[in-house]
């Protein structure tokens, strides 16, 4: 198919430039090599524009002086023009002295008789430079004279012979560029033709690729290296064996020429076969080949010129074989040993009279004793057709390897390859030794390659029969499989697998000519078929090479049927289903696996072709279905022209989304309806399609008729029904506005949660940093309070302790609120004693109430169970908060607490705690603010009561989290009544017997190791514990603690968590590891500023026995020490 002559393609219109045809990068490497070898500069100028494409080796005299200077640069350009004007014919070399005093040499580059470029070498001096001339030159153009003359000294003075050699190289490079460009031009022209053909026959594209892939698969499996080259030796195709034998990758080989594999010496002495072959002729030669790694090997090449002018070559590495032969000639003893043991047939003869043969040779000939050959004429064992060839080699002692044929004892003729050599013996006897190889298998392989080639051509022909009738296609395939297998007849039957019926579709012409059956049935039940149905029943090919032999599988054939001698049937599969049977018969020799392969490949290709025709018919139906689907689709479907975006189709259901009627948008550009921020996405899609890429799914906004925008997700499909230059887009647009809104809300949620987590972590860190110094303050104040103090000083100490308690309560409230907001509160579900909580509350506020002269009472109804199951800690915290508020805001009167219980749903118990006081009360308008975070009813600067305003907010949150509630009744000035109701489960276990540890159970000399990095905390703790009669040793970090643990014995260790060098976690782990071997266990108590949820579990997990937060209760610390040391 011809490309139209009026094509604007520069390749076909001869308006090409050199950069269209030549790889400038590779030419740059070639020019750099020229400079390295000759020491001369080189440049490539595009013609007629004179743009410099390549520059290599140019010296400073031009790059820094002549060309950059406007005045002398004019001389450079003028000299170039004068030099180029003298160039008119290919191969011409012109040497010209430029106006700046240097010599240039140029040669033109023609591609397809078109002058496209100039190759120039310059900055030459043909004699020593005239220094005075160049000095004046420097003065004239205001150069730095010293630097200019130094640059001049770098310019090469070249002798005439060197110049001739260099210009010769220059001419060769120009010729190479011309030849390469011409070859590339032809290749690109052919490529354009092929591309045009491909566009016209796009429906056959897949079949052609499949055929090519099958062809490559066959080549890949070939054991010999395969090279397919064009008429000038450039490789067109290679196989994996060629990659292995050369060491080059497939990509590297396809960029090479056959000559690249051999040295120049080898090519001069033994020309390549494809240069001298006639079409159809095969020539076998041996040559040294250079592998990629520089290794030289000897290969045997069998080359054949194809009718299309290309050549095919099979090559085998015979290096080791030749080395073995060479070693054989060097030693008679080694020769004899090799002779006797060789698996190759070896024969000694003297002018054709057999002197000796080895066992392998006898085996090859079907003989048992060497006497059957020794003393006889070698020609007696040669097939008549090859007698003259063998005689010529014997008489002329020709060294070349050749082929002939032997006659076995049983009369069978088989092909051989003979490799003759001379053998010189110490007694002066000079004999001929020949290695004889049975090449039957190789000949079969050659025949197989020929068969595979013919099969590939048949597949290509089949792929062109796009619109041919079914009978024409099946008849063609049957004739091809008959020819490829050497059969006399063939047939094709289709299978209805569900009904088990074989329908005979086609017989080959030769079978029909021989068949004498009238009105033969076309349909055969599978169970009634004989051997020809076995391939279906066995689901594999079935070979019968002796059809006359008895077989239980045969059911005979009717009178008049073609007489079968041999038979091969092969099932054709469509995925896992058998769809047809293809068979051949009456081959002259036996059927074998390769015959199965030919039938399988062509049969499968036939079915693919039939199936493709079926698909095409179904495609017509599917198009009609597509029309119905688009018209009734819930998605919006539009079609538009890719170049200008003109809308040509809108599905009827689109109005439900955009409110535009189809006739309102027809002819308008799709760009008018896309949000301006997403227009680049549409432009990118158009660019991708023009560049051969598939359009990607993208999200964008579409203009609604009311002026608003909605989000859509669009997938596009390219349609070229009106020709390759007319591209349409079919777009399916799905409304994703709700999804986008959901994603935005999720993003906002994630950001809010991240901020909450950051706040919680910050507060936890602040809590830790406050608790450590606060512990020192509380500790020192308590230490002072145990000394003899004046009343004034004692008041100060009491104030410090009170303020510290308030600060600790604030910290705990802030942390609790933070955890509540972050939803990080984890409620416990454990059995607890109700009396224990309210007894603790009574003890906590009794002294405060007495000091304020308040009547303080806690009454518990008999209805309250002794034990409940739930979160004891949160209940205690809520009750303490309510009672603490009541005591704080009541100056006179009473604070009464009543605890009762009533049944609740699901078998639970509703625990009600009422806290009633006669305090200041709450205004009605302020009751609504009572449970808000950070809210105080009196926020003035003169307020009487302090606090953060978090307590009741925390109580309310805890109550709701536990499934309960809190309410309030109050009269301003008369008091308040708070009612807390929380449901609890009944306790699952009996109360544990509390082990009573009296004060005198602590050893009088309890040895304590205190590990604390804060000096004040350490001072306080050491003094406090010492005052309790304990012996205290201290360490500032985990490393020091481990050192003291190794050399001392302690009853208990008090361990801080965060410390320099080694923290308390690592120190505890190491102590517990050591205890595995000692069998001891020393109690370790964590005393830490870490007080958030989960911290206690962290400390206990590493092996600590108890956990106390700072600032700690001294009585609790002593109680824990007593408990652990008492064990």
Secondary structure, 3 states (H helix, E strand, C coil): CCCCCCCCCHHHHCCCCHHHHCCHHHHHHHHHHHHHHHCCCEEEEECCCCCEEEEECCCHHHHHHHCCCHHHHHHHHHHHHHHHHCCCCCCCEEEEECCCCCEEEEEEEEECCEEEEEEEEEEEECCCCCHHHHHHHHHHCCCCHHHHHHHHHCCEECCHHHHHHHHHHHHHHHHHHHHHHHHHHHHHHHHHHHHHHHHHCHHHHHHHHHHHHHHHHHHHHCCCEEEEECCCCEEEEECHHHHHHHCCCHHHHCCCEHHHHCCHHHHHHCCCHHHCCCECCEEEEEEEEECCCCCEEEEEEEEEECCCCCEEEEEEECHHHHHHHHHHHHCHHHHHHHHHHCCCEEEEEECCEEEEECHHHHHHHCCCCHHHCCCCEHHHHECHHHHHHHHHHHHHCCCCCEEEEEECCCCCEEEEEEEEEEEECCCCCEEEEEEEEECHHHHHHHHHHHHHHHHHHHHHHHHHCCCCCHHHHHHHHHHHHHHHHCCCEEEEEEEECCCCEEEEEEECHHHHHHCCCCCCCCEEEHHHCCHHHHHHHCCCCEEECCCCCCCCCCCCCCCCCCCCCCEEEEEEEECCEEEEEEEEECCCCCCCHHHHHHHHHHHHHHHHHHHHHHHHHHHHHHHHHHHHHHHHCCCEEEEEECCCCEEEEECHHHHHHHCCCHHHHCCCEHHHHECCCCHHHHHHHHHHHHCCCCCCCEEEEEECCCCCEEEEEEEEEEECCCCCCCCEEEEEEEECHHHHHHHHHHHHHHHHHHHHHHHHHHHHHHHHHHHHHHHHHHHHHHHHHCCCCCHHHHHHHHHHHHHHHHHHHHHHHHHHHHHHHCCCCCCCCEEEEHHHHHHHHHHHHHHHHHHCCCEEEEEECCCCCCEEEECHHHHHHHHHHHHHHHHHCCCCCEEEEEEEEEECHHHCEEEEEEEEECCCCCCHHHHHHCCCCCCCCCCCCCCCCCCCCCHHHHHHHHHHHCCCEEEEEEECCCEEEEEEEEEEEECCCCCCCCCCCCHHHCCCCCEEEEECCCHHHHHHHHHHHHHCCCEEEEECCHHHHHHHHHHCCCCEEEECCCCCCCCHHHHHHHHHHHHHHHCCCCEEEEEECCCCCCHHHHHHHCCCCEEEECCCCHHHHHHHHHHHHHC
